[in-house]
């Protein structure tokens, strides 16, 4: 069975940094494009960035490039989202996603990890 588990969320002050991780199981990790999405309070879930199976073909949603960096370590089978200069508007539940796996529309999703930017 396929699973995604996010970690690394928490409370951070404005201007701070945080690195999220996503570990996968039950699939060949480097065969699949993976993505980070987020859902801010009262908002729809939105794409943050995605990355190809081999670590290339990186795409960022508008406004995400620069402060956010998506990467993956296929040897460790971990997807990362490095976040810098965090703002209160970045407060959201961040989800790991594999678009071509799972039964739900949009693919396989993790449970999400909460990021709260506040002082």
N, C-alpha and C positions, 0 to 999 in steps of 0.2 A: 504494500500500500504506500502511496505517495503522501509525504507530509512536508510542510514548511514551518519553521519555527523562528520567529524574530526575537531579537534581544538587543539590549543596549539603550533602550529608552529610559527616560527619567526626567527629573527636574533640572533645568539649567538656566542660568541668568542670561539676560540679553547680552549679545556679543560673545557668548561662549560657544564651545564646540562640543560635538557629540558624534560618535560613530555607531551606527546601527549595523547589526549582523543578521544574516539569515542563513540557516543551515537547512539543507534538503536531504531527504532520504527516500528510497524507493524508486529512484530514477537515475539514469546516467547523467550526471550533473552537467558535464561540458557539452552535451548535445542540445541544450535548450537555452533559448533567450530567456532572460529573467528581468524583472522590473521592480521598482519601488513606486507605490502609490501612497497617497495620504488623504485623510478625511479630516478637515478642520471642523470645529464645532458649528453645527447648523449648515454645513456645506456638503455638496456632493463629493464623492470620492474622485480624486484627480491624479493623473499621472505625474510623477516626479521625474523619473528617468528610466531607461532600459538599456540593456547591454547584451550583445550577442553571446552565443555559447562559448566562443573562444576568447572572449574579452574585447572584441572589436565592435564595430557598428554601434557606437554609443549615441543615444539620443536623449536630450533633455527637454522637458517642457519649457515653455516660455518663462523666462525669468529665473530658472533654476540653475543654469550654468554659472559657474563662478564661485558661488558659495557652497554648492553641493557637488560632490564627486561620487559617481557610481563606479564600483570596481568589483572584481571577483577573483578569488583564489581557487582555481579548479583542483589543485592538489589537496587543499584542505576542504574543498567543497563548501565554500562560504561566499555569500554575496554580501557586499558592504555598501553602506551609504555614509560617507564622511560629510558632516555638516559643520560649517564655520559661520561666524558672525550671525548667530541665530537671533531671530526677532520674535516678539510675542505672536506675530501673525503666523509663525511656523508651528505653533502649537497645534497638534493633530495626532491622530492615530496613524502610524505608518505601517503599511502592509507590504509584505513580500509577495511576489506573483510570478507564476510561470504560465504564460498565456496558452501554451499548447498542451497542458496537462489538466487532469481533473474533469469533473462533470459540470461544474457551474459555468455560466456564461463568463467569458473573460479568463477562463483557465483556473488553475489551482491557486488558492490563497492561504496565507498563514493567518494566525489569530490576531496579528497586529501588536504593535508595541507603542505605548503612549509616550509622546514627547511633549513636555510642558515647558515653555519659555516664559519665565516670570521672575520678578524681583520683589 
